[in-house]
């Protein structure tokens, strides 16, 4: 209980003091996670719509694969990205390892299956509801997908938020590919892991509280935006 109270005090004192290191960590956490989610959404939403609408050989297998990838172990993803970006790897020449870009790639790989699977379920429900109407207009598959994505845009926020929750809470993969380098690749989750290993539990709890507040804040903003858009 004392550790929790001390964590609360540390959290609010850090935020109120405008600690530069903390602000840098928060900014990098948001930059990495939001960028990864944006990339995953650009891939996952159209792919989810395609899996919901299209019928082709192997579709069932692909759906199973996507659902399975939702549970990808983060450390495995981190290891794969590390091997690809290391000097001996095929993309080592790009020099992305131990940079925020490597962290974005790892998070995007983790988030894309989540957004794809959830959006497929949402679009499939809309497709069942509007199938006859859209077919009567002789709409092409691409037009159908675009229409359903737009019609279900507020429901699809759920998929994006699920992806953001996975991304912002990630520690294993980003630790492997980012290295938790101070002033370079240190984000809230890796900072929490570092403070815990050092035995500074009150600071770790404080950072954890800030992470929760950050996640709740982003979710609240998206929820309010969706509620506002639904009323228009």
C-alpha positions as YAML, in Angstrom:
chain: A
units: angstrom
residues:
- id: 1
  name: UNK
  ca: [0.00, 0.00, 0.00]
- id: 2
  name: UNK
  ca: [2.88, 2.35, 0.84]
- id: 3
  name: UNK
  ca: [4.51, 1.61, -2.51]
- id: 4
  name: UNK
  ca: [1.27, 2.43, -4.32]
- id: 5
  name: UNK
  ca: [0.90, 5.71, -2.43]
- id: 6
  name: UNK
  ca: [4.53, 6.59, -3.14]
- id: 7
  name: UNK
  ca: [3.95, 5.72, -6.80]
- id: 8
  name: UNK
  ca: [0.98, 8.07, -6.98]
- id: 9
  name: UNK
  ca: [3.02, 10.86, -5.42]
- id: 10
  name: UNK
  ca: [5.91, 10.23, -7.82]
- id: 11
  name: UNK
  ca: [3.58, 10.15, -10.81]
- id: 12
  name: UNK
  ca: [1.92, 13.46, -10.06]
- id: 13
  name: UNK
  ca: [5.14, 15.15, -9.01]
- id: 14
  name: UNK
  ca: [6.84, 14.08, -12.24]
- id: 15
  name: UNK
  ca: [3.95, 15.28, -14.39]
- id: 16
  name: UNK
  ca: [3.50, 18.56, -12.54]
- id: 17
  name: UNK
  ca: [7.22, 19.31, -12.56]
- id: 18
  name: UNK
  ca: [7.35, 18.94, -16.34]
- id: 19
  name: UNK
  ca: [10.39, 16.69, -16.07]
- id: 20
  name: UNK
  ca: [12.15, 16.87, -19.46]
- id: 21
  name: UNK
  ca: [13.24, 13.23, -19.46]
- id: 22
  name: UNK
  ca: [9.69, 12.11, -18.65]
- id: 23
  name: UNK
  ca: [8.18, 14.33, -21.34]
- id: 24
  name: UNK
  ca: [10.67, 12.90, -23.82]
- id: 25
  name: UNK
  ca: [9.72, 9.34, -22.86]
- id: 26
  name: UNK
  ca: [5.99, 10.10, -23.11]
- id: 27
  name: UNK
  ca: [6.42, 11.81, -26.49]
- id: 28
  name: UNK
  ca: [8.41, 8.86, -27.86]
- id: 29
  name: UNK
  ca: [5.87, 6.37, -26.50]
- id: 30
  name: UNK
  ca: [3.07, 8.19, -28.29]
- id: 31
  name: UNK
  ca: [5.06, 8.63, -31.48]
- id: 32
  name: UNK
  ca: [6.01, 4.96, -31.72]
- id: 33
  name: UNK
  ca: [2.62, 3.52, -30.75]
- id: 34
  name: UNK
  ca: [0.45, 5.89, -32.78]
- id: 35
  name: UNK
  ca: [2.64, 5.50, -35.87]
- id: 36
  name: UNK
  ca: [2.57, 1.72, -35.55]
- id: 37
  name: UNK
  ca: [-1.22, 1.73, -35.14]
- id: 38
  name: UNK
  ca: [-1.64, 4.04, -38.15]
- id: 39
  name: UNK
  ca: [0.45, 1.70, -40.32]
- id: 40
  name: UNK
  ca: [-1.40, -1.35, -38.99]
- id: 41
  name: UNK
  ca: [-4.77, 0.32, -39.69]
- id: 42
  name: UNK
  ca: [-3.78, 1.15, -43.27]
- id: 43
  name: UNK
  ca: [-3.01, -2.54, -43.79]
- id: 44
  name: UNK
  ca: [-5.48, -4.23, -41.46]
- id: 45
  name: UNK
  ca: [-8.71, -2.40, -42.26]
- id: 46
  name: UNK
  ca: [-8.68, -3.07, -46.05]
- id: 47
  name: UNK
  ca: [-7.42, -6.61, -45.47]
- id: 48
  name: UNK
  ca: [-10.16, -7.27, -42.92]
- id: 49
  name: UNK
  ca: [-12.77, -5.95, -45.34]
- id: 50
  name: UNK
  ca: [-11.40, -8.13, -48.13]
- id: 51
  name: UNK
  ca: [-11.53, -11.24, -45.94]
- id: 52
  name: UNK
  ca: [-15.11, -10.43, -44.97]
- id: 53
  name: UNK
  ca: [-16.39, -9.85, -48.51]
- id: 54
  name: UNK
  ca: [-14.26, -11.83, -50.94]
- id: 55
  name: UNK
  ca: [-14.57, -15.56, -51.53]
- id: 56
  name: UNK
  ca: [-11.46, -17.29, -52.85]
- id: 57
  name: UNK
  ca: [-9.59, -20.59, -52.36]
- id: 58
  name: UNK
  ca: [-7.70, -20.62, -49.09]
- id: 59
  name: UNK
  ca: [-9.76, -17.83, -47.53]
- id: 60
  name: UNK
  ca: [-10.68, -19.97, -44.53]
- id: 61
  name: UNK
  ca: [-7.05, -20.84, -43.92]
- id: 62
  name: UNK
  ca: [-6.06, -17.18, -44.16]
- id: 63
  name: UNK
  ca: [-8.72, -16.22, -41.62]
- id: 64
  name: UNK
  ca: [-7.41, -18.88, -39.22]
- id: 65
  name: UNK
  ca: [-3.86, -17.62, -39.72]
- id: 66
  name: UNK
  ca: [-4.88, -14.03, -39.00]
- id: 67
  name: UNK
  ca: [-6.76, -15.08, -35.86]
- id: 68
  name: UNK
  ca: [-3.77, -17.13, -34.74]
- id: 69
  name: UNK
  ca: [-1.38, -14.22, -35.29]
- id: 70
  name: UNK
  ca: [-3.41, -12.16, -32.83]
- id: 71
  name: UNK
  ca: [-1.69, -14.13, -30.11]
- id: 72
  name: UNK
  ca: [1.84, -13.73, -31.43]
- id: 73
  name: UNK
  ca: [4.39, -13.74, -28.57]
- id: 74
  name: UNK
  ca: [5.93, -10.25, -28.55]
- id: 75
  name: UNK
  ca: [9.43, -11.55, -27.84]
- id: 76
  name: UNK
  ca: [9.24, -13.77, -30.91]
- id: 77
  name: UNK
  ca: [8.23, -10.78, -33.05]
- id: 78
  name: UNK
  ca: [11.07, -8.81, -31.51]
- id: 79
  name: UNK
  ca: [13.52, -11.59, -32.28]
- id: 80
  name: UNK
  ca: [12.37, -11.85, -35.91]
- id: 81
  name: UNK
  ca: [12.64, -8.09, -36.42]
- id: 82
  name: UNK
  ca: [16.05, -8.11, -34.72]
- id: 83
  name: UNK
  ca: [17.33, -10.80, -37.06]
- id: 84
  name: UNK
  ca: [15.99, -8.96, -40.10]
- id: 85
  name: UNK
  ca: [17.49, -5.62, -39.09]
- id: 86
  name: UNK
  ca: [20.78, -6.81, -37.62]
- id: 87
  name: UNK
  ca: [23.98, -6.28, -39.59]
- id: 88
  name: UNK
  ca: [23.91, -9.89, -40.76]
- id: 89
  name: UNK
  ca: [20.24, -9.63, -41.71]
- id: 90
  name: UNK
  ca: [18.75, -8.76, -45.11]
- id: 91
  name: UNK
  ca: [17.85, -5.21, -44.01]
- id: 92
  name: UNK
  ca: [20.89, -4.54, -41.84]
- id: 93
  name: UNK
  ca: [22.23, -2.04, -44.35]
- id: 94
  name: UNK
  ca: [19.37, 0.31, -43.44]
- id: 95
  name: UNK
  ca: [20.74, 0.76, -39.92]
- id: 96
  name: UNK
  ca: [17.30, 0.68, -38.27]
- id: 97
  name: UNK
  ca: [18.14, -1.57, -35.33]
- id: 98
  name: UNK
  ca: [18.04, 0.16, -31.94]
- id: 99
  name: UNK
  ca: [16.08, 3.08, -33.35]
- id: 100
  name: UNK
  ca: [12.43, 4.11, -32.92]
- id: 101
  name: UNK
  ca: [11.81, 2.86, -36.48]
- id: 102
  name: UNK
  ca: [12.61, -0.71, -35.43]
- id: 103
  name: UNK
  ca: [10.20, -0.35, -32.52]
- id: 104
  name: UNK
  ca: [7.48, 0.91, -34.87]
- id: 105
  name: UNK
  ca: [8.01, -2.07, -37.18]
- id: 106
  name: UNK
  ca: [7.77, -4.54, -34.29]
- id: 107
  name: UNK
  ca: [4.62, -2.94, -32.89]
- id: 108
  name: UNK
  ca: [3.01, -2.73, -36.34]
- id: 109
  name: UNK
  ca: [3.58, -6.46, -36.83]
- id: 110
  name: UNK
  ca: [1.91, -7.17, -33.50]
- id: 111
  name: UNK
  ca: [-1.04, -4.84, -34.06]
- id: 112
  name: UNK
  ca: [-1.89, -5.59, -37.72]
- id: 113
  name: UNK
  ca: [-3.43, -9.06, -37.05]
- id: 114
  name: UNK
  ca: [-5.58, -7.60, -34.26]
- id: 115
  name: UNK
  ca: [-7.00, -4.82, -36.41]
- id: 116
  name: UNK
  ca: [-7.46, -7.21, -39.34]
- id: 117
  name: UNK
  ca: [-9.34, -9.83, -37.32]
- id: 118
  name: UNK
  ca: [-11.61, -7.40, -35.47]
- id: 119
  name: UNK
  ca: [-12.39, -5.36, -38.60]
- id: 120
  name: UNK
  ca: [-13.19, -8.58, -40.51]
- id: 121
  name: UNK
  ca: [-15.82, -9.48, -37.92]
- id: 122
  name: UNK
  ca: [-17.35, -5.99, -38.02]
- id: 123
  name: UNK
  ca: [-17.39, -5.78, -41.83]
- id: 124
  name: UNK
  ca: [-18.79, -9.33, -42.09]
- id: 125
  name: UNK
  ca: [-21.78, -8.26, -39.98]
- id: 126
  name: UNK
  ca: [-22.36, -5.18, -42.14]
- id: 127
  name: UNK
  ca: [-21.99, -7.26, -45.31]
- id: 128
  name: UNK
  ca: [-24.69, -9.67, -44.15]
- id: 129
  name: UNK
  ca: [-26.95, -6.70, -43.47]
- id: 130
  name: UNK
  ca: [-26.41, -4.78, -46.70]
- id: 131
  name: UNK
  ca: [-25.47, -7.56, -49.11]
- id: 132
  name: UNK
  ca: [-28.69, -7.55, -51.18]
- id: 133
  name: UNK
  ca: [-28.82, -3.77, -51.38]
- id: 134
  name: UNK
  ca: [-25.21, -3.44, -52.54]
- id: 135
  name: UNK
  ca: [-25.56, -6.31, -55.00]
- id: 136
  name: UNK
  ca: [-28.65, -4.65, -56.49]
- id: 137
  name: UNK
  ca: [-26.46, -1.65, -57.32]
- id: 138
  name: UNK
  ca: [-23.98, -3.97, -59.06]
- id: 139
  name: UNK
  ca: [-21.23, -2.52, -56.91]
- id: 140
  name: UNK
  ca: [-17.72, -3.82, -57.46]
- id: 141
  name: UNK
  ca: [-15.87, -5.53, -54.57]
- id: 142
  name: UNK
  ca: [-13.63, -2.50, -54.09]
- id: 143
  name: UNK
  ca: [-16.66, -0.20, -53.93]
- id: 144
  name: UNK
  ca: [-18.41, -2.57, -51.52]
- id: 145
  name: UNK
  ca: [-15.37, -2.65, -49.23]
- id: 146
  name: UNK
  ca: [-15.02, 1.14, -49.29]
- id: 147
  name: UNK
  ca: [-18.74, 1.60, -48.56]
- id: 148
  name: UNK
  ca: [-18.76, -0.83, -45.64]
- id: 149
  name: UNK
  ca: [-15.55, 0.60, -44.19]
- id: 150
  name: UNK
  ca: [-17.07, 4.05, -44.25]
- id: 151
  name: UNK
  ca: [-20.42, 2.90, -42.89]
- id: 152
  name: UNK
  ca: [-18.75, 1.03, -40.05]
- id: 153
  name: UNK
  ca: [-16.09, 3.65, -39.33]
- id: 154
  name: UNK
  ca: [-17.24, 4.27, -35.76]
- id: 155
  name: UNK
  ca: [-17.47, 0.57, -34.93]
- id: 156
  name: UNK
  ca: [-14.02, 0.10, -36.47]
- id: 157
  name: UNK
  ca: [-12.61, 2.49, -33.88]
- id: 158
  name: UNK
  ca: [-12.88, -0.53, -31.58]
- id: 159
  name: UNK
  ca: [-10.37, -2.39, -33.73]
- id: 160
  name: UNK
  ca: [-8.01, 0.58, -33.78]
- id: 161
  name: UNK
  ca: [-8.28, 1.06, -30.01]
- id: 162
  name: UNK
  ca: [-7.59, -2.64, -29.43]
- id: 163
  name: UNK
  ca: [-4.47, -2.24, -31.54]
- id: 164
  name: UNK
  ca: [-3.37, 0.87, -29.66]
- id: 165
  name: UNK
  ca: [-3.83, -0.90, -26.34]
- id: 166
  name: UNK
  ca: [-1.58, -3.72, -27.50]
- id: 167
  name: UNK
  ca: [1.01, -1.32, -28.91]
- id: 168
  name: UNK
  ca: [1.32, 1.11, -26.01]
- id: 169
  name: UNK
  ca: [1.62, -1.72, -23.47]
- id: 170
  name: UNK
  ca: [4.29, -3.61, -25.41]
- id: 171
  name: UNK
  ca: [7.64, -4.13, -23.72]
- id: 172
  name: UNK
  ca: [9.25, -7.39, -24.87]
- id: 173
  name: UNK
  ca: [9.57, -6.67, -28.58]
- id: 174
  name: UNK
  ca: [10.54, -3.01, -28.20]
- id: 175
  name: UNK
  ca: [13.15, -3.92, -25.60]
- id: 176
  name: UNK
  ca: [14.79, -6.35, -28.04]
- id: 177
  name: UNK
  ca: [14.80, -4.12, -31.12]
- id: 178
  name: UNK
  ca: [15.08, -0.76, -29.35]
- id: 179
  name: UNK
  ca: [17.55, -1.57, -26.62]
- id: 180
  name: UNK
  ca: [15.99, 0.83, -24.07]
- id: 181
  name: UNK
  ca: [18.61, 3.47, -24.85]
- id: 182
  name: UNK
  ca: [18.27, 6.66, -22.82]
- id: 183
  name: UNK
  ca: [17.26, 9.70, -24.90]
- id: 184
  name: UNK
  ca: [16.90, 7.45, -27.95]
- id: 185
  name: UNK
  ca: [14.59, 4.44, -27.59]
- id: 186
  name: UNK
  ca: [13.37, 4.52, -24.00]
- id: 187
  name: UNK
  ca: [9.56, 4.43, -23.75]
- id: 188
  name: UNK
  ca: [7.28, 4.12, -20.74]
- id: 189
  name: UNK
  ca: [7.10, 0.34, -20.73]
- id: 190
  name: UNK
  ca: [10.86, -0.15, -20.96]
- id: 191
  name: UNK
  ca: [11.41, 2.56, -18.36]
- id: 192
  name: UNK
  ca: [9.05, 0.71, -16.01]
- id: 193
  name: UNK
  ca: [10.98, -2.52, -16.57]
- id: 194
  name: UNK
  ca: [14.26, -0.70, -15.87]
- id: 195
  name: UNK
  ca: [13.05, 0.93, -12.65]
- id: 196
  name: UNK
  ca: [11.62, -2.39, -11.44]
- id: 197
  name: UNK
  ca: [14.94, -4.16, -12.07]
- id: 198
  name: UNK
  ca: [16.68, -1.39, -10.11]
- id: 199
  name: UNK
  ca: [14.32, -1.93, -7.20]
- id: 200
  name: UNK
  ca: [12.76, 1.53, -7.43]
- id: 201
  name: UNK
  ca: [9.19, 0.25, -7.19]
- id: 202
  name: UNK
  ca: [7.61, 3.59, -6.35]
- id: 203
  name: UNK
  ca: [9.03, 5.12, -9.54]
- id: 204
  name: UNK
  ca: [7.97, 2.06, -11.55]
- id: 205
  name: UNK
  ca: [4.44, 2.38, -10.16]
- id: 206
  name: UNK
  ca: [4.46, 6.10, -10.92]
- id: 207
  name: UNK
  ca: [5.45, 5.46, -14.53]
- id: 208
  name: UNK
  ca: [2.81, 2.72, -14.72]
- id: 209
  name: UNK
  ca: [0.15, 5.14, -13.54]
- id: 210
  name: UNK
  ca: [1.24, 7.64, -16.19]
- id: 211
  name: UNK
  ca: [1.04, 4.89, -18.83]
- id: 212
  name: UNK
  ca: [-2.51, 4.05, -17.74]
- id: 213
  name: UNK
  ca: [-3.49, 7.72, -17.77]
- id: 214
  name: UNK
  ca: [-2.00, 8.10, -21.24]
- id: 215
  name: UNK
  ca: [-3.89, 5.08, -22.57]
- id: 216
  name: UNK
  ca: [-7.16, 6.22, -20.99]
- id: 217
  name: UNK
  ca: [-6.65, 9.72, -22.41]
- id: 218
  name: UNK
  ca: [-6.18, 8.50, -25.98]
- id: 219
  name: UNK
  ca: [-9.15, 6.14, -25.67]
- id: 220
  name: UNK
  ca: [-11.31, 8.96, -24.30]
- id: 221
  name: UNK
  ca: [-10.36, 11.28, -27.16]
- id: 222
  name: UNK
  ca: [-11.18, 8.64, -29.76]
- id: 223
  name: UNK
  ca: [-14.44, 7.77, -28.00]
- id: 224
  name: UNK
  ca: [-15.54, 11.40, -27.88]
- id: 225
  name: UNK
  ca: [-14.60, 11.86, -31.53]
- id: 226
  name: UNK
  ca: [-16.63, 8.79, -32.46]
- id: 227
  name: UNK
  ca: [-19.63, 9.91, -30.40]
- id: 228
  name: UNK
  ca: [-19.48, 13.37, -31.95]
- id: 229
  name: UNK
  ca: [-19.25, 11.92, -35.46]
- id: 230
  name: UNK
  ca: [-22.16, 9.54, -34.83]
- id: 231
  name: UNK
  ca: [-24.43, 12.45, -33.91]
- id: 232
  name: UNK
  ca: [-23.72, 14.34, -37.13]
...
